């Protein structure tokens, strides 16, 4: 079992009590929008929920575009002080 799946095993078991069908789906993408090969479970899930190929490809393009824009934002703000939103303050 991959390390990431082991980390979420307890959560999957907890949710399987409430729901009839639970699956751990690993979606790994780099900041440049490169999708890891272990993401095949995610792609299979898109097909299983009956998305056609065009919709699946559109979703992947949008996710990739978001990753690239996010990495650009991080690059542009790396020399600035990051705000500490109240939501993530402990």
Chimera marker file (.cmm) of the C-alpha trace (Angstrom):
<marker_set name="trace">
<marker id="1" x="0.000" y="0.000" z="0.000" r="1" g="1" b="0" radius="0.5"/>
<marker id="2" x="1.460" y="3.398" z="-0.959" r="1" g="1" b="0" radius="0.5"/>
<marker id="3" x="2.414" y="5.739" z="1.856" r="1" g="1" b="0" radius="0.5"/>
<marker id="4" x="-0.243" y="8.299" z="0.968" r="1" g="1" b="0" radius="0.5"/>
<marker id="5" x="-2.968" y="5.633" z="1.054" r="1" g="1" b="0" radius="0.5"/>
<marker id="6" x="-1.742" y="4.495" z="4.477" r="1" g="1" b="0" radius="0.5"/>
<marker id="7" x="-2.021" y="8.059" z="5.776" r="1" g="1" b="0" radius="0.5"/>
<marker id="8" x="-5.688" y="8.206" z="4.806" r="1" g="1" b="0" radius="0.5"/>
<marker id="9" x="-6.635" y="4.619" z="5.695" r="1" g="1" b="0" radius="0.5"/>
<marker id="10" x="-8.296" y="5.645" z="8.975" r="1" g="1" b="0" radius="0.5"/>
<marker id="11" x="-10.367" y="8.297" z="7.213" r="1" g="1" b="0" radius="0.5"/>
<marker id="12" x="-11.511" y="5.817" z="4.562" r="1" g="1" b="0" radius="0.5"/>
<marker id="13" x="-12.489" y="3.294" z="7.245" r="1" g="1" b="0" radius="0.5"/>
<marker id="14" x="-14.342" y="5.978" z="9.208" r="1" g="1" b="0" radius="0.5"/>
<marker id="15" x="-16.290" y="7.113" z="6.151" r="1" g="1" b="0" radius="0.5"/>
<marker id="16" x="-17.098" y="3.534" z="5.095" r="1" g="1" b="0" radius="0.5"/>
<marker id="17" x="-19.338" y="3.327" z="8.162" r="1" g="1" b="0" radius="0.5"/>
<marker id="18" x="-21.453" y="6.223" z="6.878" r="1" g="1" b="0" radius="0.5"/>
<marker id="19" x="-21.354" y="5.485" z="3.137" r="1" g="1" b="0" radius="0.5"/>
<marker id="20" x="-21.718" y="2.320" z="1.077" r="1" g="1" b="0" radius="0.5"/>
<marker id="21" x="-18.949" y="2.947" z="-1.448" r="1" g="1" b="0" radius="0.5"/>
<marker id="22" x="-15.697" y="4.670" z="-0.451" r="1" g="1" b="0" radius="0.5"/>
<marker id="23" x="-12.471" y="4.695" z="-2.443" r="1" g="1" b="0" radius="0.5"/>
<marker id="24" x="-9.134" y="6.394" z="-1.882" r="1" g="1" b="0" radius="0.5"/>
<marker id="25" x="-8.208" y="8.293" z="-5.029" r="1" g="1" b="0" radius="0.5"/>
<marker id="26" x="-4.751" y="9.769" z="-5.272" r="1" g="1" b="0" radius="0.5"/>
<marker id="27" x="-4.406" y="12.865" z="-7.443" r="1" g="1" b="0" radius="0.5"/>
<marker id="28" x="-0.831" y="14.103" z="-7.667" r="1" g="1" b="0" radius="0.5"/>
<marker id="29" x="0.165" y="17.054" z="-9.808" r="1" g="1" b="0" radius="0.5"/>
<marker id="30" x="3.258" y="19.191" z="-9.894" r="1" g="1" b="0" radius="0.5"/>
<marker id="31" x="3.131" y="22.953" z="-9.726" r="1" g="1" b="0" radius="0.5"/>
<marker id="32" x="3.727" y="23.004" z="-13.482" r="1" g="1" b="0" radius="0.5"/>
<marker id="33" x="0.633" y="20.910" z="-14.182" r="1" g="1" b="0" radius="0.5"/>
<marker id="34" x="2.374" y="17.581" z="-14.771" r="1" g="1" b="0" radius="0.5"/>
<marker id="35" x="0.138" y="14.742" z="-13.614" r="1" g="1" b="0" radius="0.5"/>
<marker id="36" x="1.737" y="11.780" z="-11.847" r="1" g="1" b="0" radius="0.5"/>
<marker id="37" x="1.138" y="8.266" z="-13.187" r="1" g="1" b="0" radius="0.5"/>
<marker id="38" x="-0.523" y="7.226" z="-9.910" r="1" g="1" b="0" radius="0.5"/>
<marker id="39" x="-3.383" y="9.545" z="-10.868" r="1" g="1" b="0" radius="0.5"/>
<marker id="40" x="-4.873" y="6.845" z="-13.095" r="1" g="1" b="0" radius="0.5"/>
<marker id="41" x="-7.393" y="6.110" z="-10.299" r="1" g="1" b="0" radius="0.5"/>
<marker id="42" x="-8.677" y="9.665" z="-10.646" r="1" g="1" b="0" radius="0.5"/>
<marker id="43" x="-9.013" y="9.316" z="-14.407" r="1" g="1" b="0" radius="0.5"/>
<marker id="44" x="-10.855" y="6.004" z="-13.964" r="1" g="1" b="0" radius="0.5"/>
<marker id="45" x="-13.179" y="7.702" z="-11.477" r="1" g="1" b="0" radius="0.5"/>
<marker id="46" x="-14.083" y="10.346" z="-14.048" r="1" g="1" b="0" radius="0.5"/>
<marker id="47" x="-15.060" y="7.588" z="-16.455" r="1" g="1" b="0" radius="0.5"/>
<marker id="48" x="-16.938" y="5.655" z="-13.736" r="1" g="1" b="0" radius="0.5"/>
<marker id="49" x="-19.141" y="8.664" z="-12.986" r="1" g="1" b="0" radius="0.5"/>
<marker id="50" x="-19.942" y="8.664" z="-16.697" r="1" g="1" b="0" radius="0.5"/>
<marker id="51" x="-18.084" y="11.736" z="-17.897" r="1" g="1" b="0" radius="0.5"/>
<marker id="52" x="-17.396" y="11.512" z="-21.590" r="1" g="1" b="0" radius="0.5"/>
<marker id="53" x="-13.864" y="11.905" z="-22.943" r="1" g="1" b="0" radius="0.5"/>
<marker id="54" x="-14.382" y="15.552" z="-23.932" r="1" g="1" b="0" radius="0.5"/>
<marker id="55" x="-15.566" y="16.486" z="-20.428" r="1" g="1" b="0" radius="0.5"/>
<marker id="56" x="-12.725" y="14.539" z="-18.818" r="1" g="1" b="0" radius="0.5"/>
<marker id="57" x="-10.153" y="16.292" z="-21.027" r="1" g="1" b="0" radius="0.5"/>
<marker id="58" x="-11.725" y="19.693" z="-20.314" r="1" g="1" b="0" radius="0.5"/>
<marker id="59" x="-11.513" y="19.066" z="-16.565" r="1" g="1" b="0" radius="0.5"/>
<marker id="60" x="-7.871" y="18.024" z="-16.821" r="1" g="1" b="0" radius="0.5"/>
<marker id="61" x="-7.019" y="21.131" z="-18.875" r="1" g="1" b="0" radius="0.5"/>
<marker id="62" x="-8.690" y="23.366" z="-16.280" r="1" g="1" b="0" radius="0.5"/>
<marker id="63" x="-6.913" y="21.608" z="-13.390" r="1" g="1" b="0" radius="0.5"/>
<marker id="64" x="-3.578" y="21.914" z="-15.214" r="1" g="1" b="0" radius="0.5"/>
<marker id="65" x="-4.196" y="25.597" z="-15.967" r="1" g="1" b="0" radius="0.5"/>
<marker id="66" x="-5.014" y="26.204" z="-12.310" r="1" g="1" b="0" radius="0.5"/>
<marker id="67" x="-1.774" y="24.501" z="-11.213" r="1" g="1" b="0" radius="0.5"/>
<marker id="68" x="0.297" y="26.617" z="-13.600" r="1" g="1" b="0" radius="0.5"/>
<marker id="69" x="-1.392" y="29.844" z="-12.477" r="1" g="1" b="0" radius="0.5"/>
<marker id="70" x="-0.905" y="28.908" z="-8.829" r="1" g="1" b="0" radius="0.5"/>
<marker id="71" x="2.793" y="28.199" z="-9.355" r="1" g="1" b="0" radius="0.5"/>
<marker id="72" x="3.153" y="31.577" z="-11.101" r="1" g="1" b="0" radius="0.5"/>
<marker id="73" x="1.439" y="33.279" z="-8.148" r="1" g="1" b="0" radius="0.5"/>
<marker id="74" x="3.785" y="31.541" z="-5.708" r="1" g="1" b="0" radius="0.5"/>
<marker id="75" x="6.770" y="32.544" z="-7.857" r="1" g="1" b="0" radius="0.5"/>
<marker id="76" x="5.659" y="36.191" z="-7.974" r="1" g="1" b="0" radius="0.5"/>
<marker id="77" x="5.037" y="36.414" z="-4.230" r="1" g="1" b="0" radius="0.5"/>
<marker id="78" x="8.005" y="34.397" z="-2.997" r="1" g="1" b="0" radius="0.5"/>
<marker id="79" x="9.945" y="37.501" z="-1.968" r="1" g="1" b="0" radius="0.5"/>
<marker id="80" x="6.952" y="39.048" z="-0.204" r="1" g="1" b="0" radius="0.5"/>
<marker id="81" x="5.713" y="38.301" z="3.268" r="1" g="1" b="0" radius="0.5"/>
<marker id="82" x="2.783" y="35.900" z="3.169" r="1" g="1" b="0" radius="0.5"/>
<marker id="83" x="-0.328" y="37.039" z="5.021" r="1" g="1" b="0" radius="0.5"/>
<marker id="84" x="-1.552" y="34.850" z="7.852" r="1" g="1" b="0" radius="0.5"/>
<marker id="85" x="-5.318" y="34.612" z="7.323" r="1" g="1" b="0" radius="0.5"/>
<marker id="86" x="-7.387" y="34.251" z="10.453" r="1" g="1" b="0" radius="0.5"/>
<marker id="87" x="-8.785" y="31.003" z="9.063" r="1" g="1" b="0" radius="0.5"/>
<marker id="88" x="-5.436" y="29.185" z="9.344" r="1" g="1" b="0" radius="0.5"/>
<marker id="89" x="-4.220" y="30.786" z="12.556" r="1" g="1" b="0" radius="0.5"/>
<marker id="90" x="-3.789" y="28.382" z="15.443" r="1" g="1" b="0" radius="0.5"/>
<link id1="1" id2="2" r="1" g="1" b="0" radius="0.2"/>
<link id1="2" id2="3" r="1" g="1" b="0" radius="0.2"/>
<link id1="3" id2="4" r="1" g="1" b="0" radius="0.2"/>
<link id1="4" id2="5" r="1" g="1" b="0" radius="0.2"/>
<link id1="5" id2="6" r="1" g="1" b="0" radius="0.2"/>
<link id1="6" id2="7" r="1" g="1" b="0" radius="0.2"/>
<link id1="7" id2="8" r="1" g="1" b="0" radius="0.2"/>
<link id1="8" id2="9" r="1" g="1" b="0" radius="0.2"/>
<link id1="9" id2="10" r="1" g="1" b="0" radius="0.2"/>
<link id1="10" id2="11" r="1" g="1" b="0" radius="0.2"/>
<link id1="11" id2="12" r="1" g="1" b="0" radius="0.2"/>
<link id1="12" id2="13" r="1" g="1" b="0" radius="0.2"/>
<link id1="13" id2="14" r="1" g="1" b="0" radius="0.2"/>
<link id1="14" id2="15" r="1" g="1" b="0" radius="0.2"/>
<link id1="15" id2="16" r="1" g="1" b="0" radius="0.2"/>
<link id1="16" id2="17" r="1" g="1" b="0" radius="0.2"/>
<link id1="17" id2="18" r="1" g="1" b="0" radius="0.2"/>
<link id1="18" id2="19" r="1" g="1" b="0" radius="0.2"/>
<link id1="19" id2="20" r="1" g="1" b="0" radius="0.2"/>
<link id1="20" id2="21" r="1" g="1" b="0" radius="0.2"/>
<link id1="21" id2="22" r="1" g="1" b="0" radius="0.2"/>
<link id1="22" id2="23" r="1" g="1" b="0" radius="0.2"/>
<link id1="23" id2="24" r="1" g="1" b="0" radius="0.2"/>
<link id1="24" id2="25" r="1" g="1" b="0" radius="0.2"/>
<link id1="25" id2="26" r="1" g="1" b="0" radius="0.2"/>
<link id1="26" id2="27" r="1" g="1" b="0" radius="0.2"/>
<link id1="27" id2="28" r="1" g="1" b="0" radius="0.2"/>
<link id1="28" id2="29" r="1" g="1" b="0" radius="0.2"/>
<link id1="29" id2="30" r="1" g="1" b="0" radius="0.2"/>
<link id1="30" id2="31" r="1" g="1" b="0" radius="0.2"/>
<link id1="31" id2="32" r="1" g="1" b="0" radius="0.2"/>
<link id1="32" id2="33" r="1" g="1" b="0" radius="0.2"/>
<link id1="33" id2="34" r="1" g="1" b="0" radius="0.2"/>
<link id1="34" id2="35" r="1" g="1" b="0" radius="0.2"/>
<link id1="35" id2="36" r="1" g="1" b="0" radius="0.2"/>
<link id1="36" id2="37" r="1" g="1" b="0" radius="0.2"/>
<link id1="37" id2="38" r="1" g="1" b="0" radius="0.2"/>
<link id1="38" id2="39" r="1" g="1" b="0" radius="0.2"/>
<link id1="39" id2="40" r="1" g="1" b="0" radius="0.2"/>
<link id1="40" id2="41" r="1" g="1" b="0" radius="0.2"/>
<link id1="41" id2="42" r="1" g="1" b="0" radius="0.2"/>
<link id1="42" id2="43" r="1" g="1" b="0" radius="0.2"/>
<link id1="43" id2="44" r="1" g="1" b="0" radius="0.2"/>
<link id1="44" id2="45" r="1" g="1" b="0" radius="0.2"/>
<link id1="45" id2="46" r="1" g="1" b="0" radius="0.2"/>
<link id1="46" id2="47" r="1" g="1" b="0" radius="0.2"/>
<link id1="47" id2="48" r="1" g="1" b="0" radius="0.2"/>
<link id1="48" id2="49" r="1" g="1" b="0" radius="0.2"/>
<link id1="49" id2="50" r="1" g="1" b="0" radius="0.2"/>
<link id1="50" id2="51" r="1" g="1" b="0" radius="0.2"/>
<link id1="51" id2="52" r="1" g="1" b="0" radius="0.2"/>
<link id1="52" id2="53" r="1" g="1" b="0" radius="0.2"/>
<link id1="53" id2="54" r="1" g="1" b="0" radius="0.2"/>
<link id1="54" id2="55" r="1" g="1" b="0" radius="0.2"/>
<link id1="55" id2="56" r="1" g="1" b="0" radius="0.2"/>
<link id1="56" id2="57" r="1" g="1" b="0" radius="0.2"/>
<link id1="57" id2="58" r="1" g="1" b="0" radius="0.2"/>
<link id1="58" id2="59" r="1" g="1" b="0" radius="0.2"/>
<link id1="59" id2="60" r="1" g="1" b="0" radius="0.2"/>
<link id1="60" id2="61" r="1" g="1" b="0" radius="0.2"/>
<link id1="61" id2="62" r="1" g="1" b="0" radius="0.2"/>
<link id1="62" id2="63" r="1" g="1" b="0" radius="0.2"/>
<link id1="63" id2="64" r="1" g="1" b="0" radius="0.2"/>
<link id1="64" id2="65" r="1" g="1" b="0" radius="0.2"/>
<link id1="65" id2="66" r="1" g="1" b="0" radius="0.2"/>
<link id1="66" id2="67" r="1" g="1" b="0" radius="0.2"/>
<link id1="67" id2="68" r="1" g="1" b="0" radius="0.2"/>
<link id1="68" id2="69" r="1" g="1" b="0" radius="0.2"/>
<link id1="69" id2="70" r="1" g="1" b="0" radius="0.2"/>
<link id1="70" id2="71" r="1" g="1" b="0" radius="0.2"/>
<link id1="71" id2="72" r="1" g="1" b="0" radius="0.2"/>
<link id1="72" id2="73" r="1" g="1" b="0" radius="0.2"/>
<link id1="73" id2="74" r="1" g="1" b="0" radius="0.2"/>
<link id1="74" id2="75" r="1" g="1" b="0" radius="0.2"/>
<link id1="75" id2="76" r="1" g="1" b="0" radius="0.2"/>
<link id1="76" id2="77" r="1" g="1" b="0" radius="0.2"/>
<link id1="77" id2="78" r="1" g="1" b="0" radius="0.2"/>
<link id1="78" id2="79" r="1" g="1" b="0" radius="0.2"/>
<link id1="79" id2="80" r="1" g="1" b="0" radius="0.2"/>
<link id1="80" id2="81" r="1" g="1" b="0" radius="0.2"/>
<link id1="81" id2="82" r="1" g="1" b="0" radius="0.2"/>
<link id1="82" id2="83" r="1" g="1" b="0" radius="0.2"/>
<link id1="83" id2="84" r="1" g="1" b="0" radius="0.2"/>
<link id1="84" id2="85" r="1" g="1" b="0" radius="0.2"/>
<link id1="85" id2="86" r="1" g="1" b="0" radius="0.2"/>
<link id1="86" id2="87" r="1" g="1" b="0" radius="0.2"/>
<link id1="87" id2="88" r="1" g="1" b="0" radius="0.2"/>
<link id1="88" id2="89" r="1" g="1" b="0" radius="0.2"/>
<link id1="89" id2="90" r="1" g="1" b="0" radius="0.2"/>
</marker_set>
